[in-house]
Amino acid sequence: MNIMTAMRERIDRLAAFAELDAPAAELPASASLLSDASVLDVMRDLADIANDVGRLQAVVAGVVAHRSRRDRGRPGLAATQGHANPAALVQAIGGGTRAEALRQLRVGAALLEEDVAGPRVGAAPDAAGPVAAGSGDAGPDAVPPRPPWHDPLRRALLMGRI
């Protein structure tokens, strides 16, 4: 299921609880009117939404990191927004600490590693240097690209398993 669809469905389930549709100052008293079963249902949906939001934040932070690189001959996204680096941009938008922003950027960059940067590089045994996987120039003896050590973690995080 798509992440936004799943989040919408969870929010729709939460919206069915009239006790949760209260002004912030009245929310504690209103939420305490929920039945035990409803409290558990709400907690599960909130945990799932928080996990979805965390995944989405990490992926978008990875996009920010990728677009903030200056190796393409122009200022990156962070610079065009008046920030010295992507961490400063993420921190300014999210309001968290620098350490949290850096963590989001590292996780996001790892999640986008192959999708944004293109195929990983593999080495041909008799070639002078690395050959891009799938380029057709590797020859029959080319070694297939090796996925990074964190690839299973990357897939599990993207699928919402962790």
N, C-alpha and C positions, 0 to 999 in steps of 0.2 A: 504494500500500500504506500502511496506517496506520502511524504512527511506532512505536507500542508493539509491533505485530506484527513489524515489521522488526527492531527491537532484540532481541526474543525469538528470532527466527530466527538472528540473528548470534550471540547468546549461546549458543544451542543448538549452533551450529557450533563455537564455541570450546570448549564443554564436551566435545566429542568428542575433544579432545586431552588425554589423561591427563597429559601432561607439564605442563600448565598448572594442574592440580588439585593444587597443592602448598602447603605452608605458605609464608607470605611470605618467611621467611628462606631457604628452599630453592628459591624460584622461579628465581633466576638460573641455578643449576646445572641445574635440571630443564628450563627452557625451552631451554637450549643443546643439549639432546638432540633437538630438533625438526629435521626435514629442512629443506633450503633452501626447497623448495616450501611446506612447512607454515609456515615463518616468514613468507613472503610472504602466504600466506592469512590468517594471524593478524593481520599488520600491516594488511591491507586491512579486515578486519572491525573491528579496534580503531579505525581511522580513521573508519569509517562510524558506529560507535557513538558516538565522541567528537563527531562532527558532529551526530548526532541528539540527544545530551545537551545540547549547546550551544544547539541550536534550542529544545528543550524548556525549558531554563533561561531563555532570553530571553523566550519566550512567557509563562511563569509569572511572571517578573519584571515583565512588562508588566501582568499581572493584578494583581500586588501594587501597582504604581504607580497603576493605575486605582482600585482599592479603597481606596487610602490617601488619595485626594482628600477634602477636607473640604467640598466644595461641595454635598454632599447633606444638609447640616444635621446631621450626626453625625460623631463621630470616625472617622477612617479606620482601615484595617487595621493600619498601622504603629503608630498611636497606641494602639490597643486592645491591642497586644502590648508596649507600654512603650517604643516607639522614637519619636524625634523626627521621623523622616522615613523614606520607603521605602528609601533607600540604607542607612541604619543597620540596618534589618531584614534586607535582603538580605545585607549584610556580616556580620551576626551569625550568620545561618544558614549562609552559604557559606564564611565564614572568609577570604575574599579581601580585597583592598584596597578602599578607598573608590572609587578610580578604576574598578576592575573592576565594582563594584556599580553605579556610575553608568552605565557603558557598557551593562551588562545592562538596566538600567531604560530607557535611551534606545532601545535596539534593540527591546526588548519593547514599549514604548509605540508605536513606529512600526509594529510588526507587528500590534498590536491596534487601531490607529487607527480603522479603519472598522468592524471587527467588534464592538467594544465601544461605541464612541461613537455608532454609528448612521451613517446616510448623511451624506456630506459636504454642505456648503452651496454652492448655486449662486446666482448673482445674476440676477434678472429685469431686463431693460433698463429697463422703465418702472415698476418697483416701488420702493417707498420703502426697501426693505432686502432682505437675503438671504432666500431661500426654501428650505426644506429640500427636497432632491431627493426626488421620489416622493411628495410630500405631497398632490398634487392641487390645491394652491392656486397653483401657479406660472403657470398660464395657458399658452396655446399659444406665446408668444414667449419662454418661459423658456430661459435658457442652461443646458445640462446641466452637472452638477458636473464640475469638472476634477480628475482624480486627481493626487495629489501627485507631485513629481518623482521620489521614491524608490519609487513603486509597482512598477516592474519589479524592483527589487532586493528589495522585500518579497516578491513572489511567488516569485522565484528562491530566496530563503532558505527560505521555507516549504516549497518543493518539494524542498529538499535539493540544489539545483544549485550553490549557493555556501555 
